[in-house]
Amino acid sequence: MAETTADKIIVDGFQHFFETADGPVQATGLIDLKIPTAQFVTLVGPSGCGKTTLLKAIAGFITPTRGQIICDGKVVTAPGRDRGVVFQELAILPWRTVRKNIAHGLEIVGTPKAEKDRIVDRLIALTGLRGFEDRYPHELSGGMRQRVAVARTWAADPDVILMDEPFAAVDAMTRLTLQEELASLTFSTRKTVFFITHSVDEAVFLADRVLVMSRRPGRIKASIEVPRRQNGGRDWESFTSDPEMQAICEQVLRLVRDERIDPASQSSDKPLLKEAS
């Protein structure tokens, strides 16, 4: 586990319900969670169990029905610059070059040019974008565009990075490269990361800790520590040949498989519970 000094994020008694025409639907069960500073936490679980709902609550995009989210000792009530978000859907600006996309948030807050250029240059190097600085998004591959989205989020220097399946839409080989780059970037910048994925291998490869959610209404059913690699280094060749890492993958996979929905128990899309009414 990464060295930590305090809890960066506290999820305290979180539950969330969505209103529908048939009444409130429970998206998550009761969730209590602490994420220390500079820890990389991945979250896996069945589709529809509430993973993205939890991420959006941490981001401040939704207000919990019950409980609260605390970041750096303050209750989260809205989005903030201390929390950056990277979604699967690209959010880069098509009319701006790679360099200008990465610099966008820095320009909004009035970062001096010299400092802005230094930050952008460093992130271009760290994310493998050197040589593409003046290209527009339509001139880039899907993997390169996702690198731009990641770099732009890091450029704003949030303390917390929230990532919702950011590599799901890219091809398998590109995804492996992006995962290695993200591991290196996170280690070098000491960010706290909360990362949602459906891939068990990705979850274990990236994480200091893997959380497994139950089926809807989702709860945290398991928290699994992943041994820290020497000097933060992570590469797929050593990962796939490491018996300890493969044993952790198998453990997580068993936990996820246990949560597969029984079709006989899900005969309709009616609300599961109406506790919020």
C-alpha positions as a printed Julia matrix, in Angstrom:
277×3 Matrix{Float64}:
   0.0     0.0     0.0
   1.19    3.52   -0.74
   2.59    5.5     2.17
  -0.12    7.71    3.57
  -0.53   10.4     6.17
  -4.3    10.82    6.53
  -7.63    9.89    5.05
  -8.18   11.95    1.91
 -11.72   10.69    1.29
 -14.27    9.44    3.82
 -17.56    7.92    2.68
 -19.73    8.02    5.79
 -23.01    6.08    5.84
 -23.6     6.65    2.12
 -26.8     5.41    0.51
 -28.46    6.61   -2.66
 -31.9     6.23   -4.19
 -33.18    7.29   -7.6
 -36.75    8.46   -8.04
 -38.78    6.66  -10.73
 -42.43    6.64  -11.77
 -42.85    3.48   -9.69
 -41.15    4.9    -6.64
 -37.6     5.19   -5.32
 -35.05    2.63   -6.52
 -32.15    1.87   -4.21
 -28.91    2.32   -6.17
 -26.52    1.49   -3.33
 -26.66   -0.13    0.04
 -24.92    1.3     3.08
 -21.32    2.21    2.23
 -18.59    3.27    4.64
 -15.16    3.79    3.15
 -11.88    5.55    3.88
  -9.26    6.27    1.22
  -5.88    7.47    2.53
  -3.86   10.17    0.82
  -1.9     8.98   -2.24
  -3.59    5.59   -2.35
  -4.75    4.15   -5.69
  -8.09    2.4    -5.11
  -9.88    0.42   -7.81
 -13.53   -0.61   -7.65
 -15.04   -3.62   -9.4
 -18.5    -5.12   -9.27
 -21.5    -6.17  -11.35
 -23.09   -3.77  -13.82
 -25.71   -1.6   -12.15
 -24.42   -2.11   -8.61
 -23.82    1.6    -7.99
 -20.12    2.06   -8.8
 -20.63    5.19  -10.91
 -23.22    6.5    -8.44
 -20.59    6.39   -5.71
 -18.0     8.08   -7.93
 -20.44   10.85   -8.85
 -21.19   11.45   -5.18
 -17.48   11.78   -4.4
 -17.16   14.17   -7.35
 -20.06   16.25   -6.02
 -22.29   15.66   -9.05
 -25.07   14.12   -6.95
 -26.17   14.6    -3.35
 -26.36   11.44   -1.23
 -29.83   10.41   -0.13
 -28.29    9.42    3.18
 -24.86    9.92    4.68
 -22.1    12.2     3.49
 -18.85   12.35    1.54
 -15.89   14.1     3.16
 -12.8    15.2     1.25
  -9.88   16.72    3.14
 -12.08   17.18    6.18
 -14.82   19.07    4.33
 -18.26   17.74    3.42
 -18.67   17.5    -0.35
 -21.67   19.52   -1.53
 -20.67   20.3    -5.13
 -17.89   19.67   -7.67
 -14.58   21.3    -6.81
 -11.09   21.88   -8.2
  -9.71   19.48   -5.61
 -11.37   16.57   -7.48
 -10.66   15.86  -11.14
 -12.8    13.44  -13.16
 -11.96   11.33  -16.22
 -14.9     9.5   -17.8
 -14.96    6.85  -20.52
 -16.54    9.4   -22.86
 -13.94   11.85  -24.1
 -14.35   15.42  -22.9
 -11.56   17.13  -24.84
 -12.26   20.17  -27.01
 -12.11   19.38  -30.76
 -11.13   22.94  -31.77
  -8.06   23.04  -29.52
  -4.7    21.37  -30.08
  -3.25   18.83  -27.69
  -1.22   21.51  -25.93
  -4.16   23.9   -25.65
  -6.49   21.16  -24.43
  -4.1    20.27  -21.63
  -3.66   23.96  -20.76
  -7.39   24.71  -20.8
  -8.01   24.52  -17.04
  -4.82   26.43  -16.29
  -5.95   29.24  -18.56
  -9.32   29.44  -16.83
  -7.71   30.04  -13.44
  -5.15   32.48  -14.83
  -1.97   30.45  -14.35
   1.07   32.53  -15.45
   2.35   31.54  -18.89
   5.76   30.29  -17.75
   4.25   28.04  -15.1
   1.52   26.89  -17.46
   4.07   25.93  -20.12
   6.17   24.06  -17.55
   3.19   22.04  -16.34
   1.96   21.25  -19.84
   5.43   20.26  -21.08
   5.9    17.87  -18.15
   2.53   16.21  -18.7
   3.11   15.91  -22.44
   6.3    14.01  -21.65
   4.75   11.86  -18.9
   1.77   10.8   -21.03
   3.69   10.01  -24.21
   2.31   12.94  -26.2
   5.62   14.48  -27.23
   5.58   15.17  -30.97
   1.79   15.55  -31.01
   1.53   18.9   -29.2
   0.1    20.78  -32.18
  -2.27   18.08  -33.4
  -6.04   18.38  -33.11
  -8.17   15.6   -31.58
  -9.45   14.4   -34.97
  -5.84   13.75  -35.97
  -5.24   11.4   -33.02
  -6.08    7.78  -32.27
  -8.53    6.92  -29.51
  -5.69    6.07  -27.17
  -3.92    9.35  -27.84
  -7.12   11.31  -27.23
  -7.57    9.54  -23.91
  -3.99   10.49  -23.0
  -4.96   14.11  -23.62
  -7.99   13.77  -21.34
  -5.85   12.3   -18.56
  -3.15   14.96  -18.97
  -5.74   17.75  -18.91
  -7.18   16.44  -15.65
  -3.71   16.19  -14.05
  -2.78   19.68  -15.27
  -5.37   21.25  -12.99
  -3.47   19.59  -10.09
  -6.45   18.19   -8.16
  -5.65   16.24   -5.02
  -8.06   13.48   -6.02
  -8.5    11.86   -9.44
 -11.78   10.03  -10.12
 -11.75    7.74  -13.16
 -14.78    5.86  -14.53
 -13.6     3.14  -16.95
 -11.37    5.59  -18.84
  -9.74    2.93  -21.03
 -12.78    0.81  -21.86
 -13.16    2.16  -25.4
  -9.58    1.67  -26.6
  -8.06   -1.46  -28.12
  -6.41   -4.08  -25.92
  -2.78   -3.26  -26.76
  -3.29    0.47  -26.3
  -5.05   -0.19  -23.01
  -2.03   -2.06  -21.64
   0.24    0.88  -22.51
  -2.15    3.42  -20.99
  -2.36    1.39  -17.79
   1.43    1.31  -17.42
   1.62    5.06  -18.11
  -1.13    5.79  -15.58
   0.65    3.74  -12.9
   3.86    5.68  -13.51
   2.1     9.06  -13.63
   0.21    8.41  -10.41
   3.32    7.29   -8.56
   5.34   10.31   -9.69
   2.63   12.83   -8.79
   1.38   11.23   -5.52
  -2.28   11.62   -6.37
  -5.16    9.89   -4.63
  -7.04    7.89   -7.28
 -10.46    6.22   -7.27
 -10.78    4.12  -10.41
 -13.8     2.13  -11.64
 -13.29   -0.83  -13.96
 -14.95   -4.06  -15.08
 -11.54   -5.68  -15.65
 -10.16   -7.7   -12.76
  -6.65   -7.67  -14.23
  -6.75   -3.89  -14.64
  -8.06   -3.45  -11.11
  -5.25   -5.47   -9.54
  -2.51   -4.15  -11.83
  -3.19   -0.5   -10.99
  -4.26   -0.66   -7.37
  -2.83   -0.36   -3.93
  -6.24   -1.66   -2.84
  -9.08   -3.35   -4.73
 -12.67   -2.92   -3.56
 -15.34   -5.38   -4.66
 -19.0    -4.33   -4.67
 -21.98   -6.62   -4.31
 -24.86   -6.69   -6.77
 -27.45   -3.91   -6.52
 -28.01   -2.36   -4.09
 -24.23   -2.33   -3.98
 -22.19   -2.55   -0.82
 -18.44   -2.92   -0.37
 -18.17   -6.68    0.19
 -14.37   -6.96    0.18
 -11.24   -4.82    0.41
  -8.04   -6.46   -0.82
  -4.59   -4.97   -0.35
  -2.16   -5.28   -3.27
   1.56   -5.35   -2.34
   3.37   -2.23   -3.41
   5.85   -2.64   -6.23
   9.42   -1.5    -5.66
   9.78    2.19   -6.6
   6.17    2.18   -7.78
   7.09    0.39  -11.0
   4.38   -1.63  -12.74
   4.64   -3.43  -16.04
   2.52   -6.17  -17.53
   5.36   -8.59  -18.18
   6.35   -8.81  -14.52
   2.71   -8.66  -13.39
   1.62  -11.66  -15.43
   4.59  -13.73  -14.25
   4.15  -12.89  -10.56
   2.34  -15.74   -8.72
   1.25  -13.41   -5.92
  -0.41  -10.99   -8.34
  -2.14  -13.82  -10.16
  -3.41  -15.22   -6.87
  -4.92  -11.83   -6.03
  -6.56  -11.68   -9.47
  -8.1   -15.1    -8.87
  -9.35  -14.01   -5.44
 -10.99  -10.88   -6.86
 -12.48  -12.83   -9.77
 -14.09  -15.33   -7.39
 -15.61  -12.49   -5.38
 -16.99  -10.84   -8.52
 -18.37  -14.11   -9.88
 -20.21  -14.67   -6.61
 -22.19  -11.52   -7.39
 -23.49  -12.63  -10.77
 -27.21  -11.91  -10.9
 -29.51  -14.91  -10.77
 -32.01  -14.32  -13.64
 -34.78  -16.0   -11.64
 -34.42  -13.39   -8.91
 -34.55  -10.43  -11.31
 -37.83  -10.96  -13.16
 -38.57   -7.27  -13.62
 -37.09   -3.82  -13.41
 -39.39   -2.8   -10.58
 -37.75   -0.99   -7.66
 -35.95   -3.38   -5.32
 -36.69   -1.39   -2.18
 -38.74    1.61   -1.19
 -36.93    2.48    2.0
 -36.58    6.12    0.99
 -40.31    6.78    0.76
